[in-house]
Amino acid sequence: MVNLVLVLGDQLSPGLSALREADKSSDIVVMAEVADEASYVAHHPKKIAFLFAAMRKFAGRLKDDGWTVDYTKLGEGSDSICGILMAKAQDHDAKEVLVTEPGEWRLIEALENCPVTVRQLPDDRFIASHKEFEDWAKGRKTLRMEYFYREMRKKTGLMMDGEEPAGGQWNYDEDNRKPPPDGIDYSGPMQFTPDDEIEEVLQLVERRFGNSFGDVRPFWFATDSGQARQHLAHWVKKALPDFGAYQDAMIDDERFMYHALVGLYINAGLLDPLEVCRAVEDAWQAGDVPINAAEGFIRQIIGWREYIRGIYFREGPDYTRRNGLGHDRDLPGLYWGDRTRMNCLHQCVTQTKEEAYAHHIQRLMITGNFALLAGIEPAQVHDWYLRVYADAYEWVEAPNVIGMSQFADGGIIASKPYVSSANYIKKMSTYCDNCEYSATTKTGEGACPFNLLYWHFLDRHRDKFENNPRISRVYSTWDRMDADKRKTIVSEADAFLDRMDKGETV
């Protein structure tokens, strides 16, 4: 009897466990552009176009490789994955459905409750299994990524000298925090011209999702593994040498800096994470890139990416609803492109709208930092990040936002809230040079909202953070301020938040 093999849009890998388990001579691959998956949040149109285009190309690759593929385009079948499987199981008289475990609790549970028999297989495209992460985490008082990362280095052998890290250090972050350079000598990610098949997808997305936040054109993403590998090689040669030093820097209208922009390709399955890391390691071994650049990048993939996935599955389906600081403010319109006088937020939101991309410091220290300081409800912040970025899937996005960015999980991921005043933004970017606010003005006319909200946040959460060893000394600075100055800061921060809540331009 025939089995169906369900391949999801972020599982575009020929070595997928469900494909390995199947019989190519008799089983049928099912792939579908499903309305529910494209709209359970209003995803950025560019992300939808990327996934639909990549899915169609991957289906073609499977056919060329001898698989029978039953592919459903958007609008030609059920609006749900389960509905598609029920119809296809009846069409093909299928016994069961094989699928590699999805990356979201929502879809895992939907498949478990589907009337069709669905067998979920482990997603072994990751380095650490669920059990390996659980075994590492068991009995630990704190789950700090750095120590998990060291285990992943040992397991993979990446940048290792026997049992010791290459160069004698596990982490070279002290070399990776340079402020913006005078100029960027990298032209950005490799861009690909849409072919007729992709153009058909773009027109479909424009018709169905054109009212969602985000621009579908220009569209230049890679949509198959060959193009993704071309882009990877381009980045390793042209940008990796400077990636480490400037990975935290931000420059007006320099949207990509030296960043790799491979997250969307890895997360969709077009690139294998170890393949990417070995390309970086090879460049370092050849003497083409410094050790801090290679190690800093590899840590993001085998350290942070694997760790974040481990946290997501360990913490369970309710993780996205956590709100440890009790924040309840609505997400303001400036996140959807409403005018703001804050140049840093204008730059990051505009870039996000047009590219479906922002690098990790823009996400953490600009849009995330502001949301945390302003007390925005974490679930709304989580929803925004999941919607607007092409590399966002709940397993990777939720821990980064709920845990790292918004400190809403009570400190499982981060040992302190990632908040800063304008000083950090001024040091690490050029945004403050072209802003209507002054980064050096603390109160009064022209005072940067980050300065006001920084102290406002610390003051209202003093009971939670006064004894935190990584942030407690800041309260001594607050206490040394004149009482009238503290009162002015709190009052002006309240007034700013009130204007923002009313929809005024801030």
N, C-alpha and C positions, 0 to 999 in steps of 0.2 A: 504494500500500500504506500501511496505517496505521502511524504511529509512536506510541509511548507517551511521555508527558511525566511523569517522576517529579518530584513536588514533596515535599520533605522537611519535617519539622515545624518547622524553623527557617528556612524559605524562604517564608514566607507573605506574599509581595510580588507584587502584580499585574504589576509590570514586570520580573519575573524573566527572566533571559536565556534559560532553557529555554522559557518561554512565548512569548517574542518570536520564537524560532527556529521554533516549531511552527505548524502550520496548524489554526486553530480549526475549520475546516469538516470536517476528516477525522481529526485526531489526537485521542488520548484521554489525559486527565490521570489519572494513577494516584497515589492517596494512600492511606496505610495506617498504622494503629496497630499497630506491630510489637513483639512481646514482647522480641525481642533488643535493640532500641533503647531500650526502657523499662527494661531490666534488666542491660545489660552492666556498669553499676554500679548499685547500689541507690539510684536517684534519689529525692529528696524527693517524697513523694506529691503535694504541692501543685504541684511543677514538672510532673509527669506530667499532672495534671488540667488545668493551664494549657495545655499543648501539645495535648492531645487536644481540649479544648474549642475552642481557637483553630483547630485543623486542621479540625474539623467546620464551623465558621462560614466559614472561608475556602473550603472546598469548595462550600458553598452560594453564596458570592459568585461563584465561577467559573461555576457552573451558571447563575446569573442573568445572567452576562455572555456566555452562549452556548456555553460549553465543555461537552463531554461528559466527565463525571468518573466514574471507577470508584473508589469509596471502600470500603476494607475496615476494619471496626471490629475492635478487639482480640478475638482468639479466633475470628475468622471466616475466617482464611486462614493462610498460612505464618507462622512465627515470625521469619523473616528478610526483609530487604529483597530479597535476591537471589531467595529462594523466591517472594516475591510477584511479582517481575518475570517469572520463568520461567512462572508460572501465567498471568499476564495476557497475556504475549506469545503464549502458545498460544491463550488464549481469543479474542484479537482478531486473530490472525494478523499480528502486528506485525513490522515490518522491523527497527527499532532503538529504543532508548530514549534520549531526550534528558534530561539532568539538569544542573542548575547544580552546579558543583563543591561537594562537601560541605566542612564546616569541620573535619573530623577525618581524619587520615591513615588511621585504622582503616577508615572507611567508603569513603574514596577507593580504598583497596587492595581492599576487598571488591567494589566495583563494577568495578574493572579486571579482577578474576578471575571475574566472573560469566559463566556460559555464554551469556547473552544479550548481544548487541552493545549496549554502552552508550557514548554519546558525551557526555563531560563538557565543559561550557561554562564560561567564566570567570564568577566571581561578581562582577559589576561594580556591586553595591550598595555596595562599598567605594570609597573615594576613590583609594587607591593600588593599582595592580595588583602582582602578584608581581614583574614585571619592573621596575617603577618603584622598588620598595623595594630590589631587588637592585642596581640601578644606583646608587641613593643610597648603599648600604652598601659597595659595591665599593671597596677600597683604603683604607678608614678603619681606623685603629688601634682606635678605640672607637666603639660605636654608641649614642650618647646621644640619647635621645628629643627633647630640646630642639631640636636642629638639624633633625631630621626634621620636627618640628612646624612650624618656620618655613617649610619648603618647602610643607607642606600649607596653611598660611595663605595663602601666595602663590598656590597653585594654585586655592583656592576663592574667594579674595578676601574671606573673612570677617574683619571688623574690621581692614580694611586701608585706609590712606590712600595710594593709589598703590602705590609699592613699599615704603612704610614702615608699621610697625604703628600702629594707631590709638592715640593717646595718647603715642606715642613709646617705648613699651616692648613687648617681646614677651610678657613674663611679669610678673604682678602677685602672685606668691605671697607676697611679704612682707606683703601686706594680708590674707592668707587663713589666718592661724594664730592667731586669737583663741581664748582659753580659753572654757569654757562660759558662756553668758549666764545671768542669774538665772532666766529663763523663756523658753519657746518660744511664740510667738504664731501658730503654724501648726498646723492640725488634722491634718495628714498627707495622704497621697496620696488621691486620689479613689477611692472604693470602690463596687463594682457588685454588685447583688444577682443571684445566679445565676438564670437562667431554667430552664425545664423541660429543655432540651437539656443545659445545664451540670449540672443536678442528676443527670441520667442518667450523665454522665461521673463525677461525684463518687462516686456509688454504685458504679460499675464500679471506680474506683481504690481505694475502701475495701475492696472484696472481694479485689482482686488484689494490692494493694500496701500493705495496711493495717498490715503488720508492719514496714515500713521506717521508718527514723528520720524523724520529721517529722509534723506535723499537717496534714491536708488541709482541715479546717474550723477557723475560718470561712474561706471562700473569697471573695475580693473583687476579684481581678485583673480588669483589662480583658481581653477575649477577642476583640476585633476592632479594626480600625484606627480606627473611629469613636470607640469608647470610649477607646482609647489617646490619641487627639488631644484628647478632652475632658480627660483627666487631665493631658496636657502643658500645655494652656492654663491649667488650674487651678494647676499648680505654678509656671508662669512668672509668673502674677499674684500669687500668695499667698506664695511661698517664695523664688523666685529672688533678690529683693533682698538677702536675708540669707544666701543660700547660700555666697557666697564667704568672708565673714568667719568663719563658723562651720563650715566644711566638715570641719575636723579635730577638732571638739569632740564629746564624748560625755557623755550625761546618763543616770542611772539611769531606766529605764522610758520614755525618749524614744527610740523605736526608729527614727524616720525623720529627726529633726532638721529641716533644711531641704533634704534631699537629694531628687533628682529622681525616683528610682525608675523610670527609663525604660529602664534597661539590658536588662531582660527583654523589653521590647516592641521595642526596636531589634534585639536579637540574634535574635529570632524572626521579624522581618520586618514587624511591624505598624506600625512607624514607620521612616521613612527618616532616616538620621543627618544628612544635610544639611538636611532639613525641620526637624528638632529644633534644629539650630544656628542656622538662620535665624530661627526663632521667638525664640530667645534674643537674637540680634543685633538684631532688630526692637525688642525691649523695651529694649535698651540705647540704641539710636538715638532712641527715643521719650523717653528720659530717665527711664524707670521703674525701671531697675536701675543700680547703679554698674559701672564698667568692670571692676573686679577680679572681680566675680561673673560677668559675662558671659564674660570671657576665661578665667577659671578653669574654667568649665564647658566651653566650646568646646575648650579644650586637652585635656580628658579624652576628647572624642569624636574630633576630627580629628587630635589628637596621639597620646595614649596608646593609644586603641583601635586605630588604624591601625598604629601602631608595633608593638604587641604581636602583631597578626596577622602582620606582616612577619617578625618574629623566629620565630614558630612555624613558618611554612612555609620559611623560610630554613634553620633548624636541623635539620629533618627528623624522621622518626618516632621516633628514639631520644631525643628531648629529654626526655620525661617520665621516663626512667630515669636521668637524670644525678644524681650525688651527689658533688659536688666537695669537700664537707667530710667525707665518710665517715660520715655520721650513720646509726645503725642501731637506735635505740630504737623500740619499738612505740608507736603512737598510744594514749594512755591513755583510760580510760573516761570521763573528764570531758568529752571531746569528744562523747560520745554521751549526755550528760545525767546521768552519775553525779555525786553531790554533790561540790562543791568549796568550800573555804573562801575561795577567791579570787573576790571579787565581780565583778571585771571579766570573768573567763571565764564565770562563772555567767550574767551579763547577756547576753553575746554568744551563748553556746551556747543558752540558753533562747529568745532572740529568733530565732535561726536555726531552731530546731526548730519554732517556732510560725509564723514568717513566711516561711521560705525566703529570708531577706534579712538582710544586715548591710551597713553602708556601708564604704567602702574603708579607713578608719582602723581600724575595728573588726577588719577582716580582716587588715590589715597589722601593726598595732601591738599587738593583743591576741592573737588566736588564732594568727596567723603568728609574731609575736615570741616567744611562749611556745614554740611548736614548735621554732623555730630555737635558742633558748637551751637547751632541754632535749635537743637532739640527736635529734629524731624523724626517722625515715627519710623523705626527701622524697617518695618514691613513695606512702607512706601518707598524707602530708599532702595531696598532689595528689589522691588518691582521695577524701579527705574533702571537699575543696572542690568537686570535680566533682559529688559526690553531693548536697550539702546546699543549694545555692543555685539559685534559679529562673533566674538569668541565666547559669549556667555551661555553657559548651561548651568542648571541649578547646582550641580555637584561642585563646580568650581567657583561659581559666582557667590552663592549664599555664604559660605564660610569667610570668603574675602570681605564681604559687606557686613554681615551680621556680627562676625567675630572680630576680624582685623580692623575694619574701617569704623564701625559703629559701636564697638565694645558692648554689644547687646547680649552676648552670651555669658557675661559675668567674668570674663578673663580666661576662658578656656584657651583661646589662641594667643591673645596679646596680653602682656604683663602690665600694660598701661594703656590708656586711651591715646590714640594718635591724633593729638590736637596741637595746634601751633598758632601763634600770632602771625602778624604780617612779616615779622623778622625772617622767618624761614623762607617764605615765598620771595621776599626781596633778595635774599642771599642766593637762592637756587634757581631764579628765573629772571627774565627781563620784563615780566608782566607789570610790575609796579612802575616801570619807567613810563608807561603809556596809560596810566589809570587816572580816573577823576578823583580818586581818594589818595591820600598820602600814607605810605607805609610807616613813616616815622612820626606821624601825628597820632597821639594816643587818645585824646578826647577833643570835643569841640568840632568846629567846622572842618570838614575834610578828613576827619579821623577814619582810618581804615576799619571797616566793620570786623575784620578778623581780630584787630586789637581789642575792641570792645567785647566781642563775643568770647574771646579766649578767657578773659577774667570772669565774665559772666558765667561761663560753663563751670570753671573751677569753684567759684563761689557757691553756686547752687548745688554742686555735688561734693561739697567739702567733706561731708560725713563718709563718703565712699573712698575718697582718694587722699585724705590728709595723712594717712599712715602708710600709703603706698611708697615703698623705698625709691621708686624711679621717678616720683613726681612730688613727693612731700616737701622738698626744699623750696618749691615754687611758692608754697603757702607762706613761707617766711618773707619772701619778697612782697607778697600781697599784704601781709600784716604790717610791714614797715611803711606802706603807703599812708599818706595823710587820710584820715577818715572821710573828709569831704571829697577827696579824689576818688576813693573807692565808691562813695555814694554816686558821684557823677558818672563813673564808668557803668555801674549797674543801671542807672536811670537812662543813660544814652543807649545802652544795649537794649533795654526794654522798649524804648521808643523806636529803635531800628526794627526790631522784630514785629512790633505793632504795625508799622508801615508796610512791612513785607507781607504780613498776614492779610492786610487790606487790599493787596494787589498793587500797591504803589511801586513805582520804579525805585529800586534801592541799589 
